[in-house]
Amino acid sequence: MNNPLLQMSGLPPFPEILPEHVEPALDQVLAENREAMNALLDQPGPFTWDNLIHPLSLLEDRLNRIWSPVRHMNSVVNSESLRQAYNACLPKLSDYATEMGQNIRLFQAYQSIADGPGFTELSPTQQRVITNALRDFHLSGVDLQDEQKVRYKEIAQELSQLTSRFEEHVLDATQSWQRHVPEEGSLAGLPESALDMLRQNAQQRSLEGCLITLEFPSYYAIMTFADDRELRREVYSAYVTRASDEGPHDRKFDNSEVMERILALRDEQARLLGYDNYAQLSLATKMAESPQQVVGFLNDLAQRARPAAVQELDDLRRFAREHLSLEDLQAWDLAYASEKLRQHAYNLSQEDLKPYFPVDRVLQGLFDLVERLYQVRIRRENDVPVWHEDVRFYEIQDPDGTPRARFYLDLYARSHKRGGAWMDECLNRLRDGDDLQLPVAYMTCNSTPPVGGKPALFTHDEVLTLFHEFGHGLHHMLTRVDCPDVAGINGVEWDAVELPSQFMENWCWEREALDMFAAHHETGEPLPQELFDKLLATRHFQAAMQMVRQLEFSLFDMRLHAEYDPERGGRVQEILDEVRDQVAVMKPPAFNRFQHGFSHIFAGGYAAGYYSYKWAEVLSADAFARFEEEGLFNPGVGHAFLTEILEQGGSRPALELFKAFRGREPDIEALLRHSGLAAA
């Protein structure tokens, strides 16, 4: 078969990749990789970097090269046929990964290199690749007895299928609900830009009037602006019960049993490997030393933030009673009342800012900022095959024009696209002799699309999200590490991986940075000082409420995985209720099923790791504080962040890199200041 996945030499030919290409390509590459690995292990010793580890990295790169576009397309242009092909491959990939991790001959070959006289002659980066691999062999069950290895393999295979099913249920429930509004009378309060978006939703489905969906821009518009309280309640109820046993959704999307099974399998896997629980296993590759340390860190933040959050909610309730006639503030009133309070207190709405954040200006400003900080150039390239007409493609160049990296940018929410925002790897940086494979990233958002013939106009929150994901992208793309196992975000402790992304968000609050892109889409007028002052004043608006919500998610995740008891099951709702009793200031209604859509921990890489957002925020806030102290665009500081953090990837421990940049251990004070919380 003429299979484009097997014929790729450069970027993926997305329009040519069909579901029927996926499984045959994967089968062929897995078979070839197994054969090649056995040949490598059959060669006479001694094993070295050049005759074993580097050739293995080339095999892994080829597997990633064919699977990466498939994995990505399954998230951004999902279809039933592609989903079937994708899911058919998951057990095969899981089996292959387990075989590699439990291959005793391969483990012994790595160990022989680590124990051999040539190990000290390897570069520190090469040594870290080997020591990480030896750790991961143990975490993959290489030490287990044969029966236990079989069971480990079964668990890994089932988990890969269950996490995919969890995400599919969330996507399907999101896509299956919509509310057609033929007349706009019930949409009072919505700004014209939101109405235009809902009209466009309807037009795309050949309907009159407006169409509300559960895609985030639509959901956000209703919850934030709709005066009709009953409509807010209806949309809220549909959104927070997605993929659950509650609400208006088809019960075939219910993730209840999926969550229970995932938790049971993770716990069994951890115990097989000698850990008391999955939280301990998760932390084996992170900066944090124990679940107790993480919970203590989170509880400390909660004690600092909760009193302020209680006061913020009291203020909101008082405002809602006095100005909105809302005597009993409910969850579906929260965003609406908060937006009204923001307008009342600061005379500022997110809608006021949107005309100053047109997509092309925001992108150019982001690129100009990166170019100024790190002395690179970003250029758009056309005629590159993409998966959707909205997707853009860019190249990052060194000052002399030498290509350094490339990336795809998929900005807008649409049907058949997973919600949220993320960065993923298309290609890793890899040197093979004189050949250098440049890193390529996918950067995906679900921002408000262009409507009514106007350019896409972003909220400030959407700008923050774009900058956040671009920070991840820079970590992947600006690496100078040539070994893919520790290049870019690979090999970085998961609780440090958010440092570059959260770091980038800080620039969205700085006048000097905003002046690079905040300009009216019609007049070109820069963001008025009055509006900027109002924006800055809102930086800490309900910051404590937002923090305790993140702490709720983090504590729930950690406790869920640290306290699992096979006799009692996951106790998902019970633990969530206990955490809310501890930290939440406003309890959601009993029908809320937030956990059924918590893809970060049930379908992403954040299981017993969601705390990473707050852990890494300590690092990112403290890192940005050096720019505040020495000059936002101080070339020396920018160069230091580039060379000590972004270029190093996972080649050295994250704490070591941070100290090399900051000159000391991280300090929580900057996070407390950026969050509007005084140190206790």
C-alpha positions in Angstrom: 0.0 0.0 0.0 1.2 3.5 -0.8 1.3 4.6 2.8 2.2 8.2 3.5 3.1 7.4 7.1 5.8 5.1 5.9 7.2 7.5 3.3 7.7 10.6 5.5 11.0 12.2 5.3 10.1 15.6 6.6 6.9 17.1 8.0 3.7 14.9 8.1 1.6 15.1 4.9 -1.6 15.6 6.9 -4.1 15.7 4.0 -2.8 12.4 2.7 -3.0 10.5 6.0 -6.2 8.4 6.2 -7.5 6.1 8.9 -6.7 3.0 6.9 -3.0 3.9 6.8 -2.6 4.0 10.6 -2.6 0.4 11.7 -0.5 -1.1 8.8 2.1 1.6 9.3 2.3 1.0 13.0 2.5 -2.8 12.6 5.4 -2.5 10.1 7.4 0.0 12.2 6.9 -2.0 15.4 8.0 -5.2 13.7 11.1 -3.5 12.2 12.0 -1.9 15.5 11.8 -5.3 17.4 14.0 -6.9 14.8 16.5 -4.1 14.8 16.6 -4.1 18.6 17.3 -7.8 18.8 20.1 -7.4 16.3 21.6 -4.6 18.4 21.5 -6.9 21.5 23.0 -9.8 19.5 26.1 -7.9 18.6 29.3 -8.8 20.5 30.1 -6.5 23.4 31.0 -4.4 25.0 27.9 -2.1 24.5 28.5 1.6 24.0 26.6 4.7 23.4 27.4 4.5 19.7 26.5 0.9 19.1 23.4 0.6 21.3 21.9 3.8 22.8 22.1 6.1 19.8 20.8 3.5 17.3 17.9 2.8 19.7 17.1 6.5 19.8 16.8 6.4 16.0 14.3 3.5 16.2 12.2 5.4 18.8 12.3 8.5 16.6 10.9 6.6 13.7 8.1 5.3 15.8 7.3 8.8 17.1 7.5 10.1 13.6 4.6 8.0 12.4 2.5 8.0 15.6 2.7 11.7 16.5 0.5 13.0 13.6 -2.0 10.2 14.2 -2.2 11.0 17.9 -2.5 14.7 17.1 -5.2 14.3 14.4 -7.2 12.1 16.8 -7.4 15.2 19.1 -8.0 17.9 16.6 -10.0 16.4 13.7 -11.6 13.4 15.4 -13.8 11.1 13.4 -15.3 7.7 14.0 -13.0 5.9 11.5 -9.8 7.7 12.8 -10.9 6.9 16.4 -11.2 3.2 15.6 -7.8 3.1 13.9 -6.3 5.0 16.8 -7.8 2.7 19.5 -6.8 -0.4 17.6 -3.2 0.7 17.9 -3.1 1.6 21.6 -2.7 -2.0 22.9 0.1 -2.6 20.4 1.9 0.5 21.5 1.4 -0.4 25.1 2.7 -3.9 24.5 5.8 -2.6 22.8 6.5 0.0 25.5 6.2 -2.7 28.2 8.4 -5.2 26.3 11.1 -2.5 26.0 10.8 -1.6 29.7 10.9 -5.2 30.8 13.6 -6.5 28.4 16.2 -7.9 30.8 18.8 -8.1 28.1 18.3 -4.5 27.2 18.4 -3.5 30.9 21.6 -5.4 31.4 23.1 -3.8 28.3 22.4 -0.3 29.7 23.7 -1.4 33.1 26.9 -2.6 31.6 27.5 0.8 30.0 26.7 2.6 33.3 29.2 0.2 35.1 31.8 0.3 32.4 35.0 2.4 32.3 33.7 4.5 29.4 30.7 5.9 31.4 32.7 8.8 32.9 33.9 9.7 29.4 30.3 10.3 28.2 28.9 13.8 28.4 26.7 14.7 31.4 23.7 14.7 29.0 24.5 11.2 27.8 25.0 10.0 31.4 21.6 11.4 32.4 20.0 9.6 29.5 21.4 6.3 30.8 20.6 6.9 34.5 17.1 8.0 33.7 16.6 4.9 31.5 17.8 2.6 34.3 15.3 4.2 36.7 12.6 3.8 34.1 13.4 0.1 33.6 12.7 -0.5 37.3 9.5 1.6 37.0 8.4 -0.6 34.1 8.8 -3.8 36.0 12.1 -5.2 34.8 12.7 -6.7 38.3 9.3 -8.5 38.5 8.8 -12.2 38.3 7.4 -13.6 35.0 3.8 -13.8 36.2 4.0 -10.3 37.6 5.4 -9.0 34.3 2.5 -10.5 32.5 0.1 -8.8 34.8 2.0 -5.4 34.5 1.6 -5.7 30.8 -2.1 -6.4 31.0 -2.5 -3.4 33.3 -0.6 -1.0 31.0 -2.6 -2.2 28.0 -6.0 -1.7 29.7 -5.0 1.7 31.1 -4.1 3.0 27.6 -7.5 2.0 26.4 -9.4 3.4 29.4 -7.7 6.8 29.4 -8.5 7.1 25.7 -12.1 6.1 26.4 -12.4 8.7 29.2 -11.4 11.5 26.8 -13.7 10.2 24.0 -16.6 10.3 26.4 -15.9 13.9 27.4 -15.6 14.9 23.7 -18.7 13.0 22.7 -20.8 14.5 25.5 -19.5 18.0 24.7 -20.4 17.6 21.0 -23.8 15.9 21.6 -25.4 18.8 23.6 -26.6 22.0 22.0 -29.4 24.5 22.5 -31.0 26.2 19.5 -32.3 29.7 20.2 -34.4 30.7 17.1 -35.1 34.2 18.6 -32.4 36.2 20.5 -34.8 37.5 23.2 -33.4 35.1 25.8 -29.9 36.1 25.1 -30.1 39.6 26.6 -26.8 40.7 28.1 -24.6 39.0 25.6 -22.2 41.4 23.7 -22.5 41.6 20.0 -19.3 39.6 19.5 -20.7 36.7 21.4 -24.0 36.9 19.5 -22.1 36.8 16.3 -20.3 33.7 17.4 -23.6 31.9 18.3 -25.2 33.0 15.0 -22.2 31.6 13.2 -22.6 28.3 15.1 -26.2 28.2 13.8 -25.3 29.1 10.3 -22.7 26.4 10.1 -25.5 23.9 10.9 -28.1 25.6 8.5 -30.1 26.9 11.4 -31.8 30.3 12.0 -31.0 32.4 15.1 -28.3 31.3 17.5 -26.8 28.0 18.6 -25.3 27.4 22.0 -22.8 24.6 22.3 -20.6 23.3 25.1 -17.4 24.3 23.3 -15.7 26.7 25.8 -16.1 30.1 24.0 -19.8 29.4 23.7 -20.1 28.2 27.3 -18.1 31.1 28.6 -20.2 33.6 26.8 -23.5 32.3 28.3 -22.1 31.9 31.9 -20.5 35.4 31.9 -23.0 37.6 30.2 -26.5 36.0 29.8 -29.0 37.8 31.9 -31.4 34.9 31.7 -30.7 33.0 35.0 -32.6 29.9 33.9 -30.5 29.7 30.7 -27.3 30.0 32.7 -28.5 27.2 34.9 -29.4 25.0 32.0 -26.0 25.5 30.2 -24.0 25.2 33.5 -25.8 21.9 34.3 -25.1 20.5 30.8 -21.4 21.5 31.0 -20.6 20.2 34.5 -22.4 16.9 34.0 -20.6 15.9 30.8 -19.7 12.2 30.7 -21.4 11.5 33.9 -24.5 9.8 35.5 -26.2 13.2 35.9 -27.6 15.9 33.5 -29.0 15.7 30.0 -26.4 13.4 28.5 -26.6 9.9 27.1 -25.5 7.5 29.8 -23.3 5.6 27.4 -20.8 8.5 27.9 -20.7 8.1 31.7 -17.1 7.9 33.0 -18.0 6.7 36.5 -16.9 3.1 35.9 -14.0 4.2 33.8 -12.6 6.3 36.6 -13.0 3.5 39.1 -11.2 1.1 36.9 -8.4 3.5 36.1 -7.8 4.1 39.8 -7.9 0.4 40.7 -5.4 -0.4 37.9 -3.0 2.4 38.8 -3.0 1.3 42.4 -2.4 -2.4 41.4 0.5 -1.3 39.2 2.1 0.7 41.9 1.8 -2.2 44.4 3.4 -4.5 41.9 6.4 -2.2 41.7 6.7 -2.1 45.5 5.0 1.3 46.2 2.3 1.8 48.8 0.1 3.7 46.3 0.1 5.3 42.9 1.0 8.8 44.3 4.4 7.4 45.4 5.0 5.9 42.0 4.1 9.1 40.3 6.5 11.1 42.4 9.4 8.8 41.6 10.1 10.9 38.5 9.2 14.3 40.0 10.9 17.0 42.2 8.6 16.5 45.2 9.8 13.8 47.5 6.6 12.4 48.9 2.8 12.8 48.8 3.0 14.2 52.4 5.4 16.9 51.2 3.0 17.8 48.4 -0.1 17.9 50.6 1.8 20.0 53.1 2.7 22.5 50.4 -0.9 22.6 49.2 -2.3 23.0 52.7 0.1 25.8 53.4 -1.1 27.7 50.3 -4.7 26.9 51.3 -4.2 28.4 54.8 -2.8 31.6 53.2 -5.4 31.9 50.5 -8.7 30.7 52.1 -9.4 33.7 54.4 -9.0 36.1 51.4 -11.2 33.8 49.3 -13.9 33.8 51.9 -13.8 37.6 51.9 -13.9 37.7 48.1 -17.0 35.5 48.1 -18.7 37.6 50.8 -18.1 40.7 48.7 -19.5 39.0 45.7 -22.6 37.8 47.5 -23.2 41.2 49.0 -22.9 42.8 45.5 -25.2 40.2 44.0 -27.9 40.9 46.6 -27.6 44.7 46.3 -27.2 45.1 42.6 -28.4 42.0 40.9 -31.3 41.0 43.2 -29.6 37.6 43.6 -30.4 36.6 47.2 -29.1 33.1 46.8 -25.9 33.1 44.7 -25.6 29.7 42.9 -22.8 28.2 40.9 -24.4 29.3 37.6 -24.4 32.8 38.9 -20.8 33.0 39.8 -19.2 34.0 36.5 -22.1 36.3 35.7 -22.0 38.1 39.1 -18.2 38.3 39.1 -18.2 40.0 35.7 -20.8 42.5 36.9 -18.7 43.1 40.0 -15.6 43.6 37.9 -17.5 46.2 35.8 -18.8 47.9 38.9 -15.6 48.0 40.8 -13.1 48.6 38.0 -15.4 49.8 35.2 -13.9 47.0 33.1 -15.2 44.0 31.2 -13.3 41.4 29.3 -15.3 42.6 26.4 -13.8 46.1 26.7 -10.4 44.6 26.0 -11.2 42.3 23.1 -11.0 45.0 20.4 -7.3 45.6 21.5 -6.4 41.9 21.1 -6.9 41.0 17.4 -5.3 37.7 16.6 -2.6 38.9 14.1 -1.5 41.7 16.4 -1.3 39.4 19.4 0.7 36.8 17.5 3.1 39.4 16.1 3.5 40.9 19.5 4.2 37.5 21.1 6.8 36.8 18.4 8.4 40.2 18.8 8.6 39.6 22.5 10.3 36.2 22.1 12.7 37.6 19.5 13.6 40.5 21.8 14.2 38.2 24.8 16.0 35.3 23.1 17.5 36.8 19.9 15.6 34.5 17.5 13.4 35.3 14.5 9.9 33.8 13.8 8.7 33.6 10.2 5.4 32.3 8.8 5.6 29.6 6.1 2.9 28.9 3.7 2.3 25.8 1.5 3.0 23.4 4.4 0.4 20.6 4.6 -2.0 21.0 7.6 -5.0 19.2 9.0 -7.4 22.2 8.9 -7.6 25.5 7.0 -7.2 27.5 10.2 -3.8 26.1 11.0 -0.7 28.2 10.6 2.9 27.1 10.3 6.0 29.0 11.4 9.8 28.6 11.5 12.1 29.9 14.3 15.5 31.0 13.1 18.7 32.0 14.7 19.8 35.6 14.1 21.8 34.6 11.0 18.7 33.0 9.5 19.7 29.4 10.3 16.5 27.3 11.0 16.2 26.3 14.6 12.7 24.9 15.0 9.2 24.9 13.5 5.7 24.8 14.9 2.0 24.4 13.9 -0.5 26.8 15.5 -4.2 25.7 15.7 -6.0 28.5 17.6 -9.7 28.2 17.4 -12.5 26.1 18.9 -14.5 23.9 16.5 -16.4 20.7 16.3 -14.5 17.4 16.6 -11.6 19.0 18.4 -10.7 18.2 22.0 -11.2 21.1 24.4 -8.5 22.9 26.3 -5.1 24.0 25.2 -1.9 22.1 24.9 1.6 21.8 23.3 2.7 18.4 21.9 5.7 17.2 20.1 5.7 16.5 16.4 9.4 15.9 16.1 12.2 16.0 18.7 15.6 17.5 18.2 18.0 14.7 17.3 21.5 14.7 15.9 22.7 11.8 13.9 26.3 12.4 12.7 26.2 15.5 10.6 22.4 15.4 10.3 20.3 17.5 12.7 16.6 16.9 13.0 15.0 20.2 14.2 12.3 20.1 16.8 8.7 20.7 15.6 5.8 21.5 17.9 2.0 21.4 17.8 0.5 24.3 19.7 -3.3 24.0 20.2 -5.8 26.4 21.7 -9.6 26.6 21.7 -9.9 30.4 21.4 -12.9 32.4 20.0 -12.8 32.0 16.2 -13.3 34.9 13.8 -16.9 35.9 13.3 -18.8 38.3 11.1 -16.0 38.9 8.8 -13.9 40.4 11.6 -10.5 39.1 12.8 -10.6 36.9 15.8 -10.7 39.1 18.9 -9.3 37.5 22.1 -10.1 38.1 25.7 -7.2 38.8 28.0 -7.7 35.3 29.4 -7.3 33.8 25.9 -4.1 35.9 25.4 -2.8 34.4 28.7 -3.6 30.9 27.4 -1.8 31.5 24.1 1.3 32.8 25.9 1.2 29.9 28.3 1.2 27.3 25.6 3.9 29.1 23.7 6.1 28.9 26.8 5.8 25.1 26.6 6.6 25.3 22.9 9.7 27.4 23.5 10.9 24.8 26.0 10.5 22.1 23.3 11.8 24.1 20.4 14.7 26.2 21.7 16.5 23.2 23.3 20.2 22.7 22.3 20.2 19.1 23.6 20.8 16.6 20.8 19.6 13.5 22.6 15.8 13.3 22.3 15.3 11.5 25.6 16.3 14.7 27.5 15.7 17.3 24.8 13.1 20.0 25.3 10.4 18.9 27.8 11.6 15.3 27.7 13.2 14.2 30.9 12.1 17.3 32.8 10.6 16.5 36.1 6.8 16.9 35.6 6.4 19.3 38.5 8.9 21.7 36.8 7.5 21.4 33.3 5.1 24.3 33.8 7.9 26.7 34.7 8.5 28.1 31.1 4.7 28.2 30.3 3.6 30.0 33.5 6.6 32.3 33.2 5.3 33.6 29.8 2.0 34.6 31.3 3.6 37.3 33.4 4.4 39.4 30.2 0.6 39.8 29.6 0.4 42.1 32.6 3.4 44.4 31.7 2.8 47.7 29.9 6.0 47.5 28.0 5.1 44.0 26.7 1.5 44.8 26.0 2.5 47.9 23.9 4.1 45.4 21.5 0.7 44.0 20.5 -2.3 45.5 22.3 -3.8 47.8 19.6 -7.4 48.4 18.4 -8.2 46.2 15.4 -9.9 49.0 13.5 -7.9 52.1 14.4 -4.6 50.7 15.5 -4.8 52.8 18.6 -2.7 51.4 21.4 -4.3 50.2 24.6 -5.3 53.4 26.5 -3.5 53.9 29.8 -6.9 54.1 31.5 -7.8 50.6 30.2 -4.3 49.3 31.2 -4.7 50.7 34.7 -8.0 49.0 35.0 -6.6 45.7 33.7 -3.8 45.8 36.1 -6.1 46.6 39.0 -8.1 43.4 38.1 -5.0 41.2 38.2 -5.8 40.1 41.8 -9.6 40.2 41.3 -10.8 37.0 43.0 -7.2 35.7 42.9 -7.7 33.9 46.2 -10.9 32.2 45.0 -9.1 31.1 41.9 -6.2 29.8 43.9 -8.3 27.7 46.3 -10.1 26.2 43.3 -6.7 25.1 41.9 -5.8 23.8 45.3 -9.0 21.9 45.4 -8.2 20.1 42.2 -4.6 19.4 43.3 -5.5 18.0 46.7 -8.3 15.9 45.2 -5.9 14.4 42.7 -3.2 13.7 45.2 -5.6 12.2 47.8 -7.4 10.2 45.2 -4.1 8.4 44.3 -2.5 8.3 47.7 -5.5 7.0 49.6 -6.9 4.4 47.2 -8.1 1.3 49.1 -9.0 -1.8 47.0 -11.6 -2.8 49.6 -13.4 0.6 49.4 -12.8 1.6 45.8 -12.0 5.0 44.5 -14.4 7.0 46.8 -14.2 9.7 44.1 -17.1 11.8 45.2 -16.4 11.2 48.8 -12.8 12.5 48.6 -13.8 15.4 46.4 -16.5 16.4 49.0 -14.0 16.2 51.8 -11.5 18.3 50.0 -14.2 20.9 49.2 -15.1 21.0 52.9 -11.5 21.8 53.6 -10.6 24.4 51.0 -13.6 25.4 48.8 -15.4 28.6 49.7 -18.4 28.0 47.4 -19.7 24.4 47.2 -21.1 23.4 43.8 -24.5 21.8 43.5 -24.8 18.1 44.3 -25.3 17.2 40.6 -21.9 18.7 39.7 -19.7 16.0 38.2 -16.5 18.0 37.6 -14.4 14.8 38.1 -16.0 13.0 35.1 -14.4 15.5 32.8 -11.1 16.0 34.7 -9.0 14.8 31.7 -5.8 16.2 33.1 -5.6 13.3 35.7 -7.7 10.6 34.0 -6.6 11.0 30.4 -3.5 13.2 30.5 -0.1 13.1 32.2 -1.1 14.8 35.5 -2.2 11.8 37.6 -1.0 12.5 41.2 0.7 15.5 39.5 -1.9 18.2 39.1 -0.1 20.0 42.0 2.6 20.7 39.5 0.8 23.8 38.4 1.3 25.4 41.8 4.7 23.8 42.5 6.0 25.2 39.2 4.3 28.5 39.7 6.7 29.1 42.7 9.6 28.6 40.2 8.0 30.7 37.4 7.1 33.6 39.6 10.5 33.7 41.2 12.2 33.4 37.8 10.2 36.3 36.5 11.1 38.3 39.6 14.7 38.4 38.4 13.4 40.2 35.2 11.5 42.6 37.4 14.6 43.3 39.5 17.1 43.6 36.7 15.0 44.9 33.8 12.2 43.3 31.9 14.2 43.3 28.7 17.6 43.0 30.2 19.5 41.1 27.5 21.7 39.4 30.1 18.7 38.1 32.0 17.0 36.9 28.8 20.1 35.2 27.7 20.5 33.5 31.1 16.9 32.2 31.0 17.5 30.9 27.5 20.8 29.2 28.2 20.1 27.9 31.8 16.4 26.9 31.4 15.1 26.7 27.9 18.1 25.3 26.1 18.9 22.7 28.7 15.7 20.6 28.6 15.9 17.6 30.9 19.7 17.3 30.6 20.1 18.3 34.2 17.9 18.3 37.3 15.3 21.1 37.2 16.3 22.5 40.6 19.9 22.6 39.5 18.9 24.6 36.4 16.8 26.9 38.4 19.6 27.7 40.9 22.0 28.3 38.0 19.5 30.9 36.6 18.4 32.5 39.9 21.6 32.0 42.0 19.7 30.5 44.9 16.9 28.1 45.9 13.3 29.1 44.8 11.4 31.5 47.1 7.6 31.4 47.5 7.3 35.1 48.1 7.1 36.1 44.4 4.2 33.7 43.9 2.4 35.2 46.9 3.0 38.7 45.6 1.8 37.8 42.1 -1.3 36.2 43.6 -2.1 39.3 45.8 -1.5 37.4 49.0 0.7 38.8 51.7 3.2 36.4 53.2 2.1 35.0 56.5 
